[in-house]
Structures are given as C-alpha cells and as structure tokens.
C-alpha cells in the first residue's frame, strides 16, 4: 500500500477529530436563536430546508434562519426558539 496515502489518511483523521472537538466546545454556553440572522449571516441550515449551509439566508430576520448566541440572550434580541419559529413560519 502507498505510504503517502496512509500518512494522508491518518492526518485527515486527526484533523477531523480536532474539528469535532471544537464544534462541541462552541455549543457549550450557546443556543440557537431564530429570527435574528441578517441576510448572509445565518449559522447553518434553516428550518424550511431551503438550504443546508451557513451564510445562505436571503433576507434579514427570517423566522426559519438562526444564529448561535450566548445562552439566555436570545429573548433580549427579540429572537425565538425552534418551536416558536416553526409557528411563525408562513404556511405553504
């Protein structure tokens, strides 16, 4: 087997594990806050499933778009929980 391939695979695995640890650390002390993301500044997939990536929000403050915020600050920003956002979304 090619030693370069083995080394590349091992390095990729180590890097991936490091990213998983960082993602878990980012979630501590944070919560998803819906309805506060500006266009292009959402953190990940939206509730309506029209996209699956960060930075793809089309309009400001869409109820199905979210950002991570410090726990306990979402309501102060006039944001919503996931359940509240589902109710606020337009029915299709």
Residue frames as a rotation matrix with the C-alpha (Angstrom) as fourth column:
UNK 1
0.580 0.815 0.000 0.00
0.815 -0.580 0.000 0.00
0.000 0.000 -1.000 0.00
UNK 2
0.083 -0.514 0.854 1.16
0.452 -0.744 -0.492 3.51
0.888 0.427 0.171 -0.70
UNK 3
-0.327 -0.300 -0.896 2.76
0.944 -0.076 -0.320 5.06
0.028 -0.951 0.309 2.42
UNK 4
-0.988 -0.002 0.156 1.84
0.016 -0.996 0.091 8.57
0.155 0.092 0.984 1.30
UNK 5
-0.221 0.974 -0.037 -1.85
-0.183 -0.004 0.983 7.54
0.958 0.224 0.179 1.15
UNK 6
0.160 0.230 -0.960 -1.67
0.805 0.532 0.262 6.05
0.571 -0.815 -0.100 4.65
UNK 7
-0.693 -0.499 -0.521 0.00
0.709 -0.602 -0.367 9.18
-0.130 -0.624 0.770 6.04
UNK 8
-0.858 0.421 0.296 -2.54
-0.223 -0.822 0.524 11.45
0.463 0.384 0.799 4.35
UNK 9
0.061 0.925 -0.375 -5.44
0.129 0.366 0.922 9.41
0.990 -0.104 -0.097 5.69
UNK 10
-0.054 -0.150 -0.987 -4.03
0.967 0.240 -0.090 9.45
0.250 -0.959 0.132 9.21
UNK 11
-0.929 -0.334 -0.159 -3.50
0.361 -0.912 -0.193 13.21
-0.081 -0.236 0.968 9.09
UNK 12
-0.570 0.793 0.215 -7.02
-0.282 -0.434 0.856 13.80
0.772 0.427 0.471 7.78
UNK 13
0.174 0.634 -0.754 -8.46
0.548 0.574 0.609 11.67
0.818 -0.519 -0.247 10.60
UNK 14
-0.398 -0.409 -0.821 -6.57
0.915 -0.243 -0.323 13.60
-0.067 -0.880 0.471 13.27
UNK 15
-0.993 0.029 0.112 -7.67
-0.008 -0.983 0.183 16.93
0.115 0.180 0.977 11.81
UNK 16
-0.264 0.963 -0.060 -11.29
-0.091 0.037 0.995 15.81
0.960 0.268 0.077 11.61
UNK 17
0.112 0.270 -0.956 -11.27
0.869 0.439 0.226 14.73
0.481 -0.857 -0.186 15.25
UNK 18
-0.763 -0.453 -0.462 -9.93
0.619 -0.719 -0.318 18.14
-0.188 -0.528 0.828 16.22
UNK 19
-0.827 0.506 0.244 -12.75
-0.260 -0.730 0.632 19.88
0.498 0.460 0.735 14.38
UNK 20
0.047 0.860 -0.507 -15.36
0.350 0.462 0.815 17.72
0.936 -0.215 -0.279 16.10
UNK 21
-0.191 -0.203 -0.960 -13.95
0.980 0.011 -0.198 18.74
0.050 -0.979 0.197 19.47
UNK 22
-0.976 -0.190 -0.106 -14.05
0.192 -0.981 -0.007 22.41
-0.102 -0.028 0.994 18.52
UNK 23
-0.497 0.861 0.110 -17.66
-0.161 -0.215 0.963 22.16
0.853 0.461 0.246 17.32
UNK 24
0.176 0.545 -0.820 -18.70
0.736 0.480 0.477 20.59
0.654 -0.687 -0.317 20.62
UNK 25
-0.517 -0.448 -0.729 -16.88
0.828 -0.477 -0.295 23.34
-0.215 -0.756 0.618 22.52
UNK 26
-0.944 0.190 0.268 -18.69
-0.051 -0.890 0.453 26.03
0.325 0.414 0.850 20.52
UNK 27
-0.125 0.978 -0.165 -22.06
0.178 0.186 0.966 24.61
0.976 0.092 -0.197 21.53
UNK 28
-0.160 0.033 -0.987 -21.34
0.972 0.178 -0.152 24.94
0.170 -0.984 -0.061 25.27
UNK 29
-0.446 0.025 -0.894 -22.91
0.516 -0.809 -0.280 28.08
-0.731 -0.587 0.349 26.63
UNK 30
-0.870 0.171 -0.462 -24.67
-0.451 -0.656 0.606 28.86
-0.199 0.735 0.648 23.36
UNK 31
-0.231 0.852 0.471 -28.14
0.356 0.524 -0.773 28.37
-0.905 -0.011 -0.425 21.97
UNK 32
-0.711 0.112 0.694 -29.80
0.685 -0.110 0.720 28.64
0.157 0.988 0.002 18.57
UNK 33
-0.352 0.594 -0.724 -31.73
0.183 -0.714 -0.676 31.86
-0.918 -0.370 0.142 18.23
UNK 34
-0.374 0.327 0.868 -34.19
0.919 0.257 0.300 32.04
-0.125 0.909 -0.397 15.33
UNK 35
0.579 0.739 0.346 -35.35
0.803 -0.589 -0.086 35.16
0.140 0.328 -0.934 13.54
UNK 36
0.739 -0.336 -0.584 -32.31
0.069 -0.825 0.562 37.35
-0.670 -0.455 -0.586 14.25
UNK 37
-0.149 -0.876 0.458 -29.89
0.654 0.260 0.710 36.43
-0.741 0.406 0.534 11.44
UNK 38
0.168 0.083 -0.982 -29.14
-0.535 -0.829 -0.161 39.08
-0.828 0.552 -0.094 8.85
UNK 39
0.968 0.185 -0.166 -29.04
-0.231 0.420 -0.878 38.10
-0.093 0.889 0.449 5.17
UNK 40
0.511 -0.795 -0.327 -25.94
-0.164 0.283 -0.945 36.00
0.844 0.536 0.014 4.54
UNK 41
-0.389 -0.701 0.598 -25.11
-0.706 -0.191 -0.682 35.71
0.592 -0.687 -0.420 8.25
UNK 42
0.730 0.645 0.226 -27.02
-0.656 0.568 0.497 32.61
0.192 -0.511 0.838 9.40
UNK 43
-0.055 -0.815 0.576 -25.06
-0.897 0.294 0.331 29.85
-0.439 -0.499 -0.747 11.12
UNK 44
-0.887 -0.273 0.372 -26.35
-0.109 0.907 0.406 26.74
-0.448 0.320 -0.835 9.36
UNK 45
-0.793 0.595 0.128 -29.33
0.423 0.388 0.819 25.03
0.438 0.704 -0.559 7.70
UNK 46
-0.719 0.604 0.344 -32.72
-0.677 -0.719 -0.155 26.68
0.153 -0.345 0.926 8.10
UNK 47
-0.533 0.593 0.604 -35.95
-0.269 0.558 -0.785 25.14
-0.802 -0.581 -0.138 9.36
UNK 48
0.480 0.798 -0.364 -37.68
-0.594 -0.009 -0.804 25.29
-0.645 0.603 0.470 5.98
UNK 49
0.137 -0.552 0.823 -34.86
0.320 0.811 0.491 23.18
-0.938 0.196 0.287 4.47
UNK 50
0.981 0.193 0.002 -34.40
0.073 -0.361 -0.930 25.51
-0.179 0.912 -0.368 1.50
UNK 51
0.379 -0.920 -0.098 -30.62
-0.483 -0.106 -0.869 25.41
0.789 0.377 -0.484 2.14
UNK 52
0.881 -0.079 -0.467 -28.18
0.369 0.734 0.570 23.48
0.297 -0.674 0.676 4.29
UNK 53
-0.069 -0.997 -0.032 -25.25
0.894 -0.047 -0.445 25.84
0.442 -0.059 0.895 4.74
UNK 54
0.105 -0.037 -0.994 -24.18
0.705 -0.702 0.101 28.84
-0.702 -0.711 -0.048 6.74
UNK 55
-0.612 -0.426 -0.666 -24.29
0.019 -0.850 0.526 32.24
-0.791 0.309 0.528 5.08
UNK 56
-0.898 0.270 0.347 -27.19
0.406 0.207 0.890 31.47
0.168 0.940 -0.296 2.76
UNK 57
-0.130 0.868 -0.480 -30.00
0.711 -0.256 -0.655 33.44
-0.691 -0.426 -0.584 4.41
UNK 58
-0.330 0.073 0.941 -31.68
0.883 -0.329 0.335 35.57
0.334 0.941 0.044 1.72
UNK 59
0.233 0.489 0.840 -33.42
0.085 -0.871 0.484 38.16
0.969 -0.041 -0.245 3.93
UNK 60
-0.750 -0.463 0.472 -32.88
-0.357 -0.318 -0.878 39.75
0.557 -0.828 0.073 7.33
UNK 61
-0.708 0.377 0.598 -34.62
-0.645 0.000 -0.764 38.22
-0.288 -0.926 0.243 10.36
UNK 62
-0.137 0.648 -0.749 -36.36
-0.621 0.533 0.574 35.35
0.772 0.544 0.329 8.55
UNK 63
0.424 0.381 0.821 -38.07
-0.905 0.212 0.369 33.21
-0.034 -0.900 0.435 11.21
UNK 64
1.000 0.001 -0.007 -36.53
-0.001 0.998 -0.065 29.98
0.007 0.065 0.998 9.89
UNK 65
0.299 -0.952 0.071 -32.91
0.160 -0.023 -0.987 31.26
0.941 0.306 0.145 9.97
UNK 66
0.978 0.053 -0.202 -30.80
0.203 -0.010 0.979 31.13
0.050 -0.999 -0.020 13.12
UNK 67
0.133 -0.961 0.244 -27.52
-0.342 -0.275 -0.899 32.12
0.930 0.037 -0.365 14.74
UNK 68
0.133 -0.197 -0.971 -25.75
0.851 0.525 0.010 30.85
0.508 -0.828 0.238 17.85
UNK 69
0.185 -0.072 0.980 -25.93
-0.364 -0.931 0.001 33.33
0.913 -0.357 -0.198 20.73
UNK 70
-0.869 -0.477 0.135 -24.90
-0.262 0.210 -0.942 33.18
0.420 -0.854 -0.307 24.37
UNK 71
-0.407 0.745 -0.529 -27.44
0.735 0.611 0.294 31.24
0.543 -0.270 -0.796 26.43
UNK 72
-0.070 0.533 -0.844 -30.11
0.898 -0.335 -0.286 33.46
-0.435 -0.777 -0.455 27.89
UNK 73
-0.624 -0.246 -0.742 -29.66
0.049 -0.959 0.278 36.31
-0.780 0.137 0.610 25.41
UNK 74
-0.814 0.292 0.502 -31.98
0.572 0.248 0.782 35.23
0.104 0.923 -0.369 22.60
UNK 75
0.193 0.971 -0.140 -35.15
0.981 -0.190 0.041 36.76
0.013 -0.145 -0.989 24.05
UNK 76
0.127 -0.232 -0.964 -33.31
0.362 -0.895 0.263 40.05
-0.924 -0.382 -0.029 24.68
UNK 77
-0.837 -0.496 -0.233 -32.53
-0.070 -0.325 0.943 40.12
-0.543 0.805 0.237 20.94
UNK 78
-0.007 0.947 -0.320 -36.20
-0.819 -0.190 -0.542 39.53
-0.574 0.258 0.777 20.10
UNK 79
-0.661 -0.323 -0.677 -35.34
-0.671 0.657 0.342 36.02
0.335 0.681 -0.652 18.89
UNK 80
0.458 0.881 0.116 -37.33
-0.882 0.433 0.185 32.78
0.113 -0.187 0.976 19.07
UNK 81
-0.261 -0.402 0.878 -36.87
-0.443 0.858 0.261 29.14
-0.858 -0.321 -0.402 19.99
UNK 82
-0.989 -0.117 -0.089 -37.15
-0.136 0.491 0.861 26.49
-0.057 0.863 -0.501 17.26
UNK 83
-0.499 0.866 0.039 -40.74
0.833 0.491 -0.255 25.76
-0.240 -0.094 -0.966 18.30
UNK 84
0.135 0.525 -0.840 -41.72
0.238 -0.840 -0.487 29.42
-0.962 -0.134 -0.239 18.18
UNK 85
-0.559 -0.441 -0.702 -40.01
-0.550 -0.437 0.712 29.81
-0.621 0.784 0.002 14.81
UNK 86
-0.923 0.272 0.272 -41.94
0.380 0.762 0.525 26.84
-0.065 0.588 -0.807 13.36
UNK 87
-0.027 0.975 -0.221 -45.20
0.859 -0.091 -0.504 28.52
-0.512 -0.204 -0.835 14.36
UNK 88
0.159 0.032 -0.987 -44.08
-0.064 -0.997 -0.043 31.87
-0.985 0.070 -0.156 12.91
UNK 89
-0.850 -0.521 0.084 -43.14
0.023 0.123 0.992 30.45
-0.527 0.845 -0.093 9.51
UNK 90
-0.251 0.775 -0.580 -45.58
-0.927 -0.365 -0.087 31.12
-0.279 0.516 0.810 6.68
UNK 91
0.010 0.364 0.931 -47.73
-0.033 0.931 -0.363 28.12
-0.999 -0.028 0.021 5.81
UNK 92
-0.693 -0.287 -0.661 -47.24
-0.643 -0.169 0.747 26.81
-0.326 0.943 -0.067 2.30
